[in-house]
Structure formats: structure tokens, C-alpha cells
Amino acid sequence: MTLPKFILGDHSDFPSAIFVIHTEFPRFIINLETDEIEWFEDFDQQDEKELKSEAENAIIQASVFYDSEVVKYEKE
């Protein structure tokens, strides 16, 4: 199965939270309400510097994805 790079998620236990799930390396879920991130990867210290930059880019892309999805919903 091919997954999209980003998936929007919500949960009734967190009624005001919006989650963006990043399905590619480095995989994570970001809570856009609180900006908390849960990583699905274990980073070792040797790769931490490179992965930090890659992760920052993925987080920015997650925010851009969410903004573009909101615009699409508002048009409907």
C-alpha cells in the first residue's frame, strides 16, 4: 500500500487538537494545537545533527500541508 506523506487526524478525546501524521522518515505526529511532536524513530547521537535539519523541514512541510488542506475545505 502506498501512503500519502502527510495525513490529517483528529480524536474525540482531544476535541480542539488537530494532528498531522508524517509517514516518511523521520516519522512523527505533530499536535498543531500544542506543537508537541511524538517521534516514531529512535535517533542516535551520530545522526542527530543531520536528522535535526531533516526533521525541521518535515515539520515545516506538515504545517504547509495543513494550511493547504484547510484552504481546500473552505472552498467546498
N, CA, C and O atoms as a Tripos MOL2 file, in Angstrom:
@<TRIPOS>MOLECULE
protein
  304   303    76     0     0
PROTEIN
NO_CHARGES

@<TRIPOS>ATOM
      1 N           0.8340   -1.1580    0.0000 N.3       1 MET1
      2 CA          0.0000    0.0000    0.0000 C.3       1 MET1
      3 C           0.8920    1.2390    0.0000 C.2       1 MET1
      4 O           1.8890    1.2980    0.7190 O.2       1 MET1
      5 N           0.5290    2.2050   -0.7950 N.am      2 THR2
      6 CA          1.2320    3.4770   -0.8220 C.3       2 THR2
      7 C           0.4860    4.4660    0.0650 C.2       2 THR2
      8 O          -0.7170    4.6770   -0.0860 O.2       2 THR2
      9 N           1.2230    5.0610    0.9870 N.am      3 LEU3
     10 CA          0.6220    6.0420    1.8900 C.3       3 LEU3
     11 C           0.9710    7.4530    1.4480 C.2       3 LEU3
     12 O           2.0320    7.6780    0.8670 O.2       3 LEU3
     13 N           0.0780    8.4100    1.7190 N.am      4 PRO4
     14 CA          0.4580    9.8000    1.4750 C.3       4 PRO4
     15 C           1.5270   10.2100    2.4830 C.2       4 PRO4
     16 O           1.6430    9.6210    3.5570 O.2       4 PRO4
     17 N           2.2950   11.2140    2.1270 N.am      5 LYS5
     18 CA          3.3690   11.6810    3.0030 C.3       5 LYS5
     19 C           2.8110   12.2550    4.3050 C.2       5 LYS5
     20 O           3.4150   12.0860    5.3640 O.2       5 LYS5
     21 N           1.6630   12.9310    4.2330 N.am      6 PHE6
     22 CA          1.0190   13.5190    5.4010 C.3       6 PHE6
     23 C          -0.4240   13.0630    5.4830 C.2       6 PHE6
     24 O          -1.0880   12.8770    4.4630 O.2       6 PHE6
     25 N          -0.9030   12.8840    6.7000 N.am      7 ILE7
     26 CA         -2.2980   12.5210    6.9540 C.3       7 ILE7
     27 C          -2.8060   13.4140    8.0790 C.2       7 ILE7
     28 O          -2.1310   13.5910    9.0920 O.2       7 ILE7
     29 N          -4.0030   13.9770    7.8940 N.am      8 LEU8
     30 CA         -4.6380   14.7460    8.9670 C.3       8 LEU8
     31 C          -5.3610   13.7950    9.8930 C.2       8 LEU8
     32 O          -5.9230   12.7940    9.4480 O.2       8 LEU8
     33 N          -5.3510   14.1020   11.1840 N.am      9 GLY9
     34 CA         -6.0450   13.2550   12.1460 C.3       9 GLY9
     35 C          -6.6650   14.0800   13.2530 C.2       9 GLY9
     36 O          -6.1830   15.1580   13.6000 O.2       9 GLY9
     37 N          -7.7430   13.5500   13.7960 N.am     10 ASP10
     38 CA         -8.3370   14.1410   14.9890 C.3      10 ASP10
     39 C          -8.8200   13.0120   15.8690 C.2      10 ASP10
     40 O          -8.8370   11.8540   15.4520 O.2      10 ASP10
     41 N          -9.2140   13.3470   17.0920 N.am     11 HIS11
     42 CA         -9.6380   12.3290   18.0340 C.3      11 HIS11
     43 C         -10.6170   12.9680   19.0100 C.2      11 HIS11
     44 O         -10.4000   14.0890   19.4690 O.2      11 HIS11
     45 N         -11.6920   12.2580   19.3260 N.am     12 SER12
     46 CA        -12.7210   12.8330   20.1970 C.3      12 SER12
     47 C         -12.2200   13.0950   21.6150 C.2      12 SER12
     48 O         -12.8030   13.9150   22.3240 O.2      12 SER12
     49 N         -11.1630   12.4240   22.0420 N.am     13 ASP13
     50 CA        -10.5970   12.6980   23.3670 C.3      13 ASP13
     51 C          -9.7860   13.9980   23.4000 C.2      13 ASP13
     52 O          -9.4390   14.4990   24.4700 O.2      13 ASP13
     53 N          -9.4930   14.5270   22.2260 N.am     14 PHE14
     54 CA         -8.7400   15.7850   22.0910 C.3      14 PHE14
     55 C          -9.5260   16.6910   21.1400 C.2      14 PHE14
     56 O          -9.0950   16.9180   20.0100 O.2      14 PHE14
     57 N         -10.6770   17.2100   21.5880 N.am     15 PRO15
     58 CA        -11.6000   17.8760   20.6670 C.3      15 PRO15
     59 C         -11.0520   19.1130   19.9560 C.2      15 PRO15
     60 O         -11.5080   19.4280   18.8570 O.2      15 PRO15
     61 N         -10.1020   19.8120   20.5390 N.am     16 SER16
     62 CA         -9.6010   21.0180   19.8710 C.3      16 SER16
     63 C          -8.2750   20.7810   19.1450 C.2      16 SER16
     64 O          -7.7500   21.6930   18.5060 O.2      16 SER16
     65 N          -7.7390   19.5800   19.2370 N.am     17 ALA17
     66 CA         -6.4400   19.2830   18.6270 C.3      17 ALA17
     67 C          -6.5960   18.8160   17.1840 C.2      17 ALA17
     68 O          -7.5480   18.1180   16.8350 O.2      17 ALA17
     69 N          -5.6490   19.2140   16.3670 N.am     18 ILE18
     70 CA         -5.5170   18.7150   15.0010 C.3      18 ILE18
     71 C          -4.1330   18.0830   14.9160 C.2      18 ILE18
     72 O          -3.1380   18.6860   15.3200 O.2      18 ILE18
     73 N          -4.0800   16.8750   14.3910 N.am     19 PHE19
     74 CA         -2.8200   16.1550   14.2690 C.3      19 PHE19
     75 C          -2.4390   16.0220   12.8000 C.2      19 PHE19
     76 O          -3.2950   15.8130   11.9410 O.2      19 PHE19
     77 N          -1.1500   16.1440   12.5240 N.am     20 VAL20
     78 CA         -0.6200   15.8190   11.2060 C.3      20 VAL20
     79 C           0.3570   14.6740   11.4160 C.2      20 VAL20
     80 O           1.2840   14.7630   12.2210 O.2      20 VAL20
     81 N           0.1290   13.5980   10.6760 N.am     21 ILE21
     82 CA          0.9760   12.4100   10.7630 C.3      21 ILE21
     83 C           1.9040   12.4100    9.5520 C.2      21 ILE21
     84 O           1.4430   12.4690    8.4120 O.2      21 ILE21
     85 N           3.1910   12.3460    9.7950 N.am     22 HIS22
     86 CA          4.1970   12.2800    8.7330 C.3      22 HIS22
     87 C           4.6010   10.8130    8.6030 C.2      22 HIS22
     88 O           5.1160   10.2240    9.5530 O.2      22 HIS22
     89 N           4.3710   10.2260    7.4350 N.am     23 THR23
     90 CA          4.5390    8.7830    7.2710 C.3      23 THR23
     91 C           5.8950    8.3660    6.7190 C.2      23 THR23
     92 O           6.1910    7.1740    6.6400 O.2      23 THR23
     93 N           6.7210    9.3330    6.3370 N.am     24 GLU24
     94 CA          8.0450    9.0240    5.8100 C.3      24 GLU24
     95 C           9.1050    9.3510    6.8630 C.2      24 GLU24
     96 O           8.8300   10.0490    7.8390 O.2      24 GLU24
     97 N          10.3060    8.8450    6.6550 N.am     25 PHE25
     98 CA         11.3930    9.1000    7.6010 C.3      25 PHE25
     99 C          11.7360   10.5710    7.6330 C.2      25 PHE25
    100 O          11.8800   11.1680    6.5660 O.2      25 PHE25
    101 N          11.8740   11.1800    8.7660 N.am     26 PRO26
    102 CA         11.6300   10.6790   10.1150 C.3      26 PRO26
    103 C          10.1430   10.7670   10.4580 C.2      26 PRO26
    104 O           9.5510   11.8450   10.3990 O.2      26 PRO26
    105 N           9.5500    9.6460   10.8120 N.am     27 ARG27
    106 CA          8.1040    9.5760   11.0470 C.3      27 ARG27
    107 C           7.7480   10.2190   12.3910 C.2      27 ARG27
    108 O           8.4460   10.0490   13.3900 O.2      27 ARG27
    109 N           6.6300   10.9670   12.3780 N.am     28 PHE28
    110 CA          6.1880   11.6230   13.6000 C.3      28 PHE28
    111 C           4.7220   12.0170   13.4970 C.2      28 PHE28
    112 O           4.1280   11.9990   12.4190 O.2      28 PHE28
    113 N           4.1610   12.3710   14.6310 N.am     29 ILE29
    114 CA          2.8500   13.0140   14.7110 C.3      29 ILE29
    115 C           3.0730   14.3460   15.4040 C.2      29 ILE29
    116 O           3.7460   14.4140   16.4330 O.2      29 ILE29
    117 N           2.5060   15.4080   14.8350 N.am     30 ILE30
    118 CA          2.5790   16.7130   15.4760 C.3      30 ILE30
    119 C           1.1710   17.1610   15.8410 C.2      30 ILE30
    120 O           0.2540   17.0910   15.0230 O.2      30 ILE30
    121 N           1.0110   17.6140   17.0570 N.am     31 ASN31
    122 CA         -0.2380   18.1910   17.5290 C.3      31 ASN31
    123 C          -0.1420   19.6800   17.2280 C.2      31 ASN31
    124 O           0.6270   20.3920   17.8740 O.2      31 ASN31
    125 N          -0.9140   20.1570   16.2550 N.am     32 LEU32
    126 CA         -0.7990   21.5490   15.8440 C.3      32 LEU32
    127 C          -1.3560   22.5140   16.8690 C.2      32 LEU32
    128 O          -1.0590   23.7080   16.8170 O.2      32 LEU32
    129 N          -2.1590   22.0220   17.8010 N.am     33 GLU33
    130 CA         -2.6690   22.8820   18.8620 C.3      33 GLU33
    131 C          -1.5530   23.2480   19.8460 C.2      33 GLU33
    132 O          -1.4620   24.3900   20.2950 O.2      33 GLU33
    133 N          -0.7130   22.2770   20.1720 N.am     34 THR34
    134 CA          0.3280   22.4780   21.1930 C.3      34 THR34
    135 C           1.7430   22.4590   20.6260 C.2      34 THR34
    136 O           2.6960   22.7770   21.3360 O.2      34 THR34
    137 N           1.8910   22.0900   19.3570 N.am     35 ASP35
    138 CA          3.1900   21.9160   18.6950 C.3      35 ASP35
    139 C           4.0160   20.7830   19.3090 C.2      35 ASP35
    140 O           5.2270   20.7250   19.1000 O.2      35 ASP35
    141 N           3.3840   19.8890   20.0560 N.am     36 GLU36
    142 CA          4.0850   18.7200   20.5850 C.3      36 GLU36
    143 C           4.2950   17.7130   19.4600 C.2      36 GLU36
    144 O           3.4420   17.5400   18.5880 O.2      36 GLU36
    145 N           5.4490   17.0580   19.5020 N.am     37 ILE37
    146 CA          5.7930   16.0720   18.4820 C.3      37 ILE37
    147 C           6.0780   14.7410   19.1580 C.2      37 ILE37
    148 O           6.7840   14.6690   20.1650 O.2      37 ILE37
    149 N           5.5160   13.6990   18.5820 N.am     38 GLU38
    150 CA          5.8190   12.3340   19.0170 C.3      38 GLU38
    151 C           6.5510   11.6640   17.8670 C.2      38 GLU38
    152 O           6.0010   11.5190   16.7750 O.2      38 GLU38
    153 N           7.7860   11.2580   18.1070 N.am     39 TRP39
    154 CA          8.6140   10.6360   17.0790 C.3      39 TRP39
    155 C           8.4060    9.1280   17.0840 C.2      39 TRP39
    156 O           8.2470    8.5180   18.1420 O.2      39 TRP39
    157 N           8.4080    8.5340   15.9000 N.am     40 PHE40
    158 CA          8.3620    7.0830   15.7600 C.3      40 PHE40
    159 C           9.7420    6.5170   15.4550 C.2      40 PHE40
    160 O           9.8920    5.3170   15.2250 O.2      40 PHE40
    161 N          10.7320    7.3710   15.4540 N.am     41 GLU41
    162 CA         12.1090    6.9680   15.1530 C.3      41 GLU41
    163 C          12.9580    7.1280   16.4060 C.2      41 GLU41
    164 O          12.6850    7.9790   17.2520 O.2      41 GLU41
    165 N          13.9830    6.3040   16.5110 N.am     42 ASP42
    166 CA         14.9980    6.4750   17.5320 C.3      42 ASP42
    167 C          16.2230    7.0660   16.8490 C.2      42 ASP42
    168 O          16.7620    6.4810   15.9090 O.2      42 ASP42
    169 N          16.6580    8.2220   17.3250 N.am     43 PHE43
    170 CA         17.8060    8.8890   16.7310 C.3      43 PHE43
    171 C          19.0410    8.5920   17.5640 C.2      43 PHE43
    172 O          19.0100    8.6980   18.7900 O.2      43 PHE43
    173 N          20.1370    8.2170   16.8940 N.am     44 ASP44
    174 CA         21.3800    8.0870   17.6440 C.3      44 ASP44
    175 C          22.1510    9.4030   17.5300 C.2      44 ASP44
    176 O          21.8910   10.2060   16.6340 O.2      44 ASP44
    177 N          23.0710    9.6110   18.4160 N.am     45 GLN45
    178 CA         23.7630   10.8900   18.5060 C.3      45 GLN45
    179 C          24.5960   11.2150   17.2730 C.2      45 GLN45
    180 O          24.7870   12.3880   16.9540 O.2      45 GLN45
    181 N          25.0920   10.2070   16.5810 N.am     46 GLN46
    182 CA         25.9020   10.4410   15.3870 C.3      46 GLN46
    183 C          25.0810   11.0970   14.2800 C.2      46 GLN46
    184 O          25.5840   11.9650   13.5660 O.2      46 GLN46
    185 N          23.8300   10.6910   14.1340 N.am     47 ASP47
    186 CA         22.9840   11.1920   13.0580 C.3      47 ASP47
    187 C          22.1130   12.3690   13.4810 C.2      47 ASP47
    188 O          21.3830   12.9280   12.6630 O.2      47 ASP47
    189 N          22.1860   12.7410   14.7410 N.am     48 GLU48
    190 CA         21.2620   13.7270   15.2890 C.3      48 GLU48
    191 C          21.3080   15.0690   14.5510 C.2      48 GLU48
    192 O          20.2580   15.6570   14.2910 O.2      48 GLU48
    193 N          22.4830   15.5550   14.2160 N.am     49 LYS49
    194 CA         22.6090   16.8610   13.5660 C.3      49 LYS49
    195 C          21.9240   16.8630   12.2020 C.2      49 LYS49
    196 O          21.1450   17.7670   11.9000 O.2      49 LYS49
    197 N          22.2120   15.8540   11.3770 N.am     50 GLU50
    198 CA         21.6090   15.7530   10.0500 C.3      50 GLU50
    199 C          20.1030   15.5570   10.1550 C.2      50 GLU50
    200 O          19.3350   16.1880    9.4290 O.2      50 GLU50
    201 N          19.6890   14.6850   11.0550 N.am     51 LEU51
    202 CA         18.2640   14.4030   11.2060 C.3      51 LEU51
    203 C          17.5040   15.6040   11.7550 C.2      51 LEU51
    204 O          16.3300   15.7930   11.4340 O.2      51 LEU51
    205 N          18.1520   16.4060   12.5680 N.am     52 LYS52
    206 CA         17.5020   17.5940   13.1100 C.3      52 LYS52
    207 C          17.0840   18.5280   11.9770 C.2      52 LYS52
    208 O          15.9650   19.0400   11.9760 O.2      52 LYS52
    209 N          17.9590   18.7450   11.0350 N.am     53 SER53
    210 CA         17.6550   19.5970    9.8890 C.3      53 SER53
    211 C          16.5380   18.9910    9.0490 C.2      53 SER53
    212 O          15.6110   19.6890    8.6380 O.2      53 SER53
    213 N          16.6320   17.6940    8.7970 N.am     54 GLU54
    214 CA         15.6100   16.9970    8.0190 C.3      54 GLU54
    215 C          14.2590   17.0460    8.7380 C.2      54 GLU54
    216 O          13.2210   17.2350    8.1030 O.2      54 GLU54
    217 N          14.2770   16.8800   10.0370 N.am     55 ALA55
    218 CA         13.0470   16.9180   10.8290 C.3      55 ALA55
    219 C          12.4310   18.3110   10.8140 C.2      55 ALA55
    220 O          11.2130   18.4510   10.7000 O.2      55 ALA55
    221 N          13.2580   19.3340   10.9280 N.am     56 GLU56
    222 CA         12.7470   20.7020   10.8810 C.3      56 GLU56
    223 C          12.0330   20.9620    9.5670 C.2      56 GLU56
    224 O          10.9640   21.5710    9.5520 O.2      56 GLU56
    225 N          12.6130   20.5060    8.4630 N.am     57 ASN57
    226 CA         11.9800   20.6710    7.1570 C.3      57 ASN57
    227 C          10.6520   19.9200    7.0880 C.2      57 ASN57
    228 O           9.6760   20.4340    6.5400 O.2      57 ASN57
    229 N          10.6110   18.7150    7.6370 N.am     58 ALA58
    230 CA          9.3760   17.9250    7.6240 C.3      58 ALA58
    231 C           8.2850   18.5990    8.4550 C.2      58 ALA58
    232 O           7.1120   18.5560    8.0860 O.2      58 ALA58
    233 N           8.6590   19.2120    9.5580 N.am     59 ILE59
    234 CA          7.6840   19.9050   10.4040 C.3      59 ILE59
    235 C           7.1290   21.1260    9.6670 C.2      59 ILE59
    236 O           5.9280   21.3900    9.7190 O.2      59 ILE59
    237 N           7.9860   21.8550    8.9940 N.am     60 ILE60
    238 CA          7.5180   22.9910    8.1880 C.3      60 ILE60
    239 C           6.5790   22.5060    7.0920 C.2      60 ILE60
    240 O           5.5390   23.1180    6.8500 O.2      60 ILE60
    241 N           6.9370   21.4130    6.4300 N.am     61 GLN61
    242 CA          6.0860   20.8510    5.3780 C.3      61 GLN61
    243 C           4.7370   20.3990    5.9430 C.2      61 GLN61
    244 O           3.7140   20.5290    5.2710 O.2      61 GLN61
    245 N           4.7240   19.8740    7.1650 N.am     62 ALA62
    246 CA          3.4790   19.4500    7.7990 C.3      62 ALA62
    247 C           2.5550   20.6420    8.0070 C.2      62 ALA62
    248 O           1.3470   20.5360    7.7950 O.2      62 ALA62
    249 N           3.1090   21.7660    8.4170 N.am     63 SER63
    250 CA          2.3060   22.9800    8.6060 C.3      63 SER63
    251 C           1.7720   23.5020    7.2770 C.2      63 SER63
    252 O           0.6180   23.9220    7.1910 O.2      63 SER63
    253 N           2.6040   23.4760    6.2470 N.am     64 VAL64
    254 CA          2.1700   23.8980    4.9120 C.3      64 VAL64
    255 C           1.0650   22.9770    4.4090 C.2      64 VAL64
    256 O           0.0760   23.4410    3.8430 O.2      64 VAL64
    257 N           1.2340   21.6670    4.6140 N.am     65 PHE65
    258 CA          0.2070   20.6960    4.2210 C.3      65 PHE65
    259 C          -1.1130   21.0200    4.9060 C.2      65 PHE65
    260 O          -2.1550   21.0680    4.2510 O.2      65 PHE65
    261 N          -1.0820   21.2400    6.2060 N.am     66 TYR66
    262 CA         -2.3090   21.5450    6.9490 C.3      66 TYR66
    263 C          -2.9640   22.8110    6.4010 C.2      66 TYR66
    264 O          -4.1730   22.8270    6.1680 O.2      66 TYR66
    265 N          -2.1950   23.8530    6.1970 N.am     67 ASP67
    266 CA         -2.7530   25.1100    5.6750 C.3      67 ASP67
    267 C          -3.4090   24.9020    4.3180 C.2      67 ASP67
    268 O          -4.4830   25.4460    4.0630 O.2      67 ASP67
    269 N          -2.7800   24.1250    3.4430 N.am     68 SER68
    270 CA         -3.3640   23.8840    2.1100 C.3      68 SER68
    271 C          -4.6370   23.0500    2.2040 C.2      68 SER68
    272 O          -5.5700   23.2600    1.4290 O.2      68 SER68
    273 N          -4.6870   22.1070    3.1430 N.am     69 GLU69
    274 CA         -5.8960   21.2990    3.3310 C.3      69 GLU69
    275 C          -7.0490   22.1640    3.8480 C.2      69 GLU69
    276 O          -8.1910   21.9880    3.4230 O.2      69 GLU69
    277 N          -6.7640   23.0840    4.7500 N.am     70 VAL70
    278 CA         -7.8000   23.9720    5.2780 C.3      70 VAL70
    279 C          -8.3800   24.8220    4.1560 C.2      70 VAL70
    280 O          -9.5930   25.0170    4.0880 O.2      70 VAL70
    281 N          -7.5220   25.3280    3.2780 N.am     71 VAL71
    282 CA         -7.9960   26.1290    2.1420 C.3      71 VAL71
    283 C          -8.9170   25.2880    1.2640 C.2      71 VAL71
    284 O          -9.9470   25.7820    0.8040 O.2      71 VAL71
    285 N          -8.5700   24.0410    1.0270 N.am     72 LYS72
    286 CA         -9.4130   23.1560    0.2030 C.3      72 LYS72
    287 C         -10.7730   22.9390    0.8600 C.2      72 LYS72
    288 O         -11.7970   22.9760    0.1780 O.2      72 LYS72
    289 N         -10.7990   22.7110    2.1820 N.am     73 TYR73
    290 CA        -12.0620   22.5100    2.8770 C.3      73 TYR73
    291 C         -12.9210   23.7680    2.8540 C.2      73 TYR73
    292 O         -14.1430   23.6810    2.7300 O.2      73 TYR73
    293 N         -12.2980   24.9300    2.9720 N.am     74 GLU74
    294 CA        -13.0420   26.1860    2.9700 C.3      74 GLU74
    295 C         -13.6840   26.4540    1.6270 C.2      74 GLU74
    296 O         -14.7250   27.1080    1.5690 O.2      74 GLU74
    297 N         -13.0850   25.9600    0.5280 N.am     75 LYS75
    298 CA        -13.6340   26.1410   -0.8120 C.3      75 LYS75
    299 C         -14.8660   25.2810   -1.0530 C.2      75 LYS75
    300 O         -15.6950   25.6040   -1.9040 O.2      75 LYS75
    301 N         -14.9880   24.1930   -0.3130 N.am     76 GLU76
    302 CA        -16.1180   23.2600   -0.5210 C.3      76 GLU76
    303 C         -17.3810   23.7690    0.0820 C.2      76 GLU76
    304 O         -18.4160   23.1080   -0.0040 O.2      76 GLU76
@<TRIPOS>BOND
     1     1     2 1
     2     2     3 1
     3     3     4 2
     4     3     5 am
     5     5     6 1
     6     6     7 1
     7     7     8 2
     8     7     9 am
     9     9    10 1
    10    10    11 1
    11    11    12 2
    12    11    13 am
    13    13    14 1
    14    14    15 1
    15    15    16 2
    16    15    17 am
    17    17    18 1
    18    18    19 1
    19    19    20 2
    20    19    21 am
    21    21    22 1
    22    22    23 1
    23    23    24 2
    24    23    25 am
    25    25    26 1
    26    26    27 1
    27    27    28 2
    28    27    29 am
    29    29    30 1
    30    30    31 1
    31    31    32 2
    32    31    33 am
    33    33    34 1
    34    34    35 1
    35    35    36 2
    36    35    37 am
    37    37    38 1
    38    38    39 1
    39    39    40 2
    40    39    41 am
    41    41    42 1
    42    42    43 1
    43    43    44 2
    44    43    45 am
    45    45    46 1
    46    46    47 1
    47    47    48 2
    48    47    49 am
    49    49    50 1
    50    50    51 1
    51    51    52 2
    52    51    53 am
    53    53    54 1
    54    54    55 1
    55    55    56 2
    56    55    57 am
    57    57    58 1
    58    58    59 1
    59    59    60 2
    60    59    61 am
    61    61    62 1
    62    62    63 1
    63    63    64 2
    64    63    65 am
    65    65    66 1
    66    66    67 1
    67    67    68 2
    68    67    69 am
    69    69    70 1
    70    70    71 1
    71    71    72 2
    72    71    73 am
    73    73    74 1
    74    74    75 1
    75    75    76 2
    76    75    77 am
    77    77    78 1
    78    78    79 1
    79    79    80 2
    80    79    81 am
    81    81    82 1
    82    82    83 1
    83    83    84 2
    84    83    85 am
    85    85    86 1
    86    86    87 1
    87    87    88 2
    88    87    89 am
    89    89    90 1
    90    90    91 1
    91    91    92 2
    92    91    93 am
    93    93    94 1
    94    94    95 1
    95    95    96 2
    96    95    97 am
    97    97    98 1
    98    98    99 1
    99    99   100 2
   100    99   101 am
   101   101   102 1
   102   102   103 1
   103   103   104 2
   104   103   105 am
   105   105   106 1
   106   106   107 1
   107   107   108 2
   108   107   109 am
   109   109   110 1
   110   110   111 1
   111   111   112 2
   112   111   113 am
   113   113   114 1
   114   114   115 1
   115   115   116 2
   116   115   117 am
   117   117   118 1
   118   118   119 1
   119   119   120 2
   120   119   121 am
   121   121   122 1
   122   122   123 1
   123   123   124 2
   124   123   125 am
   125   125   126 1
   126   126   127 1
   127   127   128 2
   128   127   129 am
   129   129   130 1
   130   130   131 1
   131   131   132 2
   132   131   133 am
   133   133   134 1
   134   134   135 1
   135   135   136 2
   136   135   137 am
   137   137   138 1
   138   138   139 1
   139   139   140 2
   140   139   141 am
   141   141   142 1
   142   142   143 1
   143   143   144 2
   144   143   145 am
   145   145   146 1
   146   146   147 1
   147   147   148 2
   148   147   149 am
   149   149   150 1
   150   150   151 1
   151   151   152 2
   152   151   153 am
   153   153   154 1
   154   154   155 1
   155   155   156 2
   156   155   157 am
   157   157   158 1
   158   158   159 1
   159   159   160 2
   160   159   161 am
   161   161   162 1
   162   162   163 1
   163   163   164 2
   164   163   165 am
   165   165   166 1
   166   166   167 1
   167   167   168 2
   168   167   169 am
   169   169   170 1
   170   170   171 1
   171   171   172 2
   172   171   173 am
   173   173   174 1
   174   174   175 1
   175   175   176 2
   176   175   177 am
   177   177   178 1
   178   178   179 1
   179   179   180 2
   180   179   181 am
   181   181   182 1
   182   182   183 1
   183   183   184 2
   184   183   185 am
   185   185   186 1
   186   186   187 1
   187   187   188 2
   188   187   189 am
   189   189   190 1
   190   190   191 1
   191   191   192 2
   192   191   193 am
   193   193   194 1
   194   194   195 1
   195   195   196 2
   196   195   197 am
   197   197   198 1
   198   198   199 1
   199   199   200 2
   200   199   201 am
   201   201   202 1
   202   202   203 1
   203   203   204 2
   204   203   205 am
   205   205   206 1
   206   206   207 1
   207   207   208 2
   208   207   209 am
   209   209   210 1
   210   210   211 1
   211   211   212 2
   212   211   213 am
   213   213   214 1
   214   214   215 1
   215   215   216 2
   216   215   217 am
   217   217   218 1
   218   218   219 1
   219   219   220 2
   220   219   221 am
   221   221   222 1
   222   222   223 1
   223   223   224 2
   224   223   225 am
   225   225   226 1
   226   226   227 1
   227   227   228 2
   228   227   229 am
   229   229   230 1
   230   230   231 1
   231   231   232 2
   232   231   233 am
   233   233   234 1
   234   234   235 1
   235   235   236 2
   236   235   237 am
   237   237   238 1
   238   238   239 1
   239   239   240 2
   240   239   241 am
   241   241   242 1
   242   242   243 1
   243   243   244 2
   244   243   245 am
   245   245   246 1
   246   246   247 1
   247   247   248 2
   248   247   249 am
   249   249   250 1
   250   250   251 1
   251   251   252 2
   252   251   253 am
   253   253   254 1
   254   254   255 1
   255   255   256 2
   256   255   257 am
   257   257   258 1
   258   258   259 1
   259   259   260 2
   260   259   261 am
   261   261   262 1
   262   262   263 1
   263   263   264 2
   264   263   265 am
   265   265   266 1
   266   266   267 1
   267   267   268 2
   268   267   269 am
   269   269   270 1
   270   270   271 1
   271   271   272 2
   272   271   273 am
   273   273   274 1
   274   274   275 1
   275   275   276 2
   276   275   277 am
   277   277   278 1
   278   278   279 1
   279   279   280 2
   280   279   281 am
   281   281   282 1
   282   282   283 1
   283   283   284 2
   284   283   285 am
   285   285   286 1
   286   286   287 1
   287   287   288 2
   288   287   289 am
   289   289   290 1
   290   290   291 1
   291   291   292 2
   292   291   293 am
   293   293   294 1
   294   294   295 1
   295   295   296 2
   296   295   297 am
   297   297   298 1
   298   298   299 1
   299   299   300 2
   300   299   301 am
   301   301   302 1
   302   302   303 1
   303   303   304 2
@<TRIPOS>SUBSTRUCTURE
     1 MET1         2 RESIDUE 1 A MET
     2 THR2         6 RESIDUE 1 A THR
     3 LEU3        10 RESIDUE 1 A LEU
     4 PRO4        14 RESIDUE 1 A PRO
     5 LYS5        18 RESIDUE 1 A LYS
     6 PHE6        22 RESIDUE 1 A PHE
     7 ILE7        26 RESIDUE 1 A ILE
     8 LEU8        30 RESIDUE 1 A LEU
     9 GLY9        34 RESIDUE 1 A GLY
    10 ASP10       38 RESIDUE 1 A ASP
    11 HIS11       42 RESIDUE 1 A HIS
    12 SER12       46 RESIDUE 1 A SER
    13 ASP13       50 RESIDUE 1 A ASP
    14 PHE14       54 RESIDUE 1 A PHE
    15 PRO15       58 RESIDUE 1 A PRO
    16 SER16       62 RESIDUE 1 A SER
    17 ALA17       66 RESIDUE 1 A ALA
    18 ILE18       70 RESIDUE 1 A ILE
    19 PHE19       74 RESIDUE 1 A PHE
    20 VAL20       78 RESIDUE 1 A VAL
    21 ILE21       82 RESIDUE 1 A ILE
    22 HIS22       86 RESIDUE 1 A HIS
    23 THR23       90 RESIDUE 1 A THR
    24 GLU24       94 RESIDUE 1 A GLU
    25 PHE25       98 RESIDUE 1 A PHE
    26 PRO26      102 RESIDUE 1 A PRO
    27 ARG27      106 RESIDUE 1 A ARG
    28 PHE28      110 RESIDUE 1 A PHE
    29 ILE29      114 RESIDUE 1 A ILE
    30 ILE30      118 RESIDUE 1 A ILE
    31 ASN31      122 RESIDUE 1 A ASN
    32 LEU32      126 RESIDUE 1 A LEU
    33 GLU33      130 RESIDUE 1 A GLU
    34 THR34      134 RESIDUE 1 A THR
    35 ASP35      138 RESIDUE 1 A ASP
    36 GLU36      142 RESIDUE 1 A GLU
    37 ILE37      146 RESIDUE 1 A ILE
    38 GLU38      150 RESIDUE 1 A GLU
    39 TRP39      154 RESIDUE 1 A TRP
    40 PHE40      158 RESIDUE 1 A PHE
    41 GLU41      162 RESIDUE 1 A GLU
    42 ASP42      166 RESIDUE 1 A ASP
    43 PHE43      170 RESIDUE 1 A PHE
    44 ASP44      174 RESIDUE 1 A ASP
    45 GLN45      178 RESIDUE 1 A GLN
    46 GLN46      182 RESIDUE 1 A GLN
    47 ASP47      186 RESIDUE 1 A ASP
    48 GLU48      190 RESIDUE 1 A GLU
    49 LYS49      194 RESIDUE 1 A LYS
    50 GLU50      198 RESIDUE 1 A GLU
    51 LEU51      202 RESIDUE 1 A LEU
    52 LYS52      206 RESIDUE 1 A LYS
    53 SER53      210 RESIDUE 1 A SER
    54 GLU54      214 RESIDUE 1 A GLU
    55 ALA55      218 RESIDUE 1 A ALA
    56 GLU56      222 RESIDUE 1 A GLU
    57 ASN57      226 RESIDUE 1 A ASN
    58 ALA58      230 RESIDUE 1 A ALA
    59 ILE59      234 RESIDUE 1 A ILE
    60 ILE60      238 RESIDUE 1 A ILE
    61 GLN61      242 RESIDUE 1 A GLN
    62 ALA62      246 RESIDUE 1 A ALA
    63 SER63      250 RESIDUE 1 A SER
    64 VAL64      254 RESIDUE 1 A VAL
    65 PHE65      258 RESIDUE 1 A PHE
    66 TYR66      262 RESIDUE 1 A TYR
    67 ASP67      266 RESIDUE 1 A ASP
    68 SER68      270 RESIDUE 1 A SER
    69 GLU69      274 RESIDUE 1 A GLU
    70 VAL70      278 RESIDUE 1 A VAL
    71 VAL71      282 RESIDUE 1 A VAL
    72 LYS72      286 RESIDUE 1 A LYS
    73 TYR73      290 RESIDUE 1 A TYR
    74 GLU74      294 RESIDUE 1 A GLU
    75 LYS75      298 RESIDUE 1 A LYS
    76 GLU76      302 RESIDUE 1 A GLU
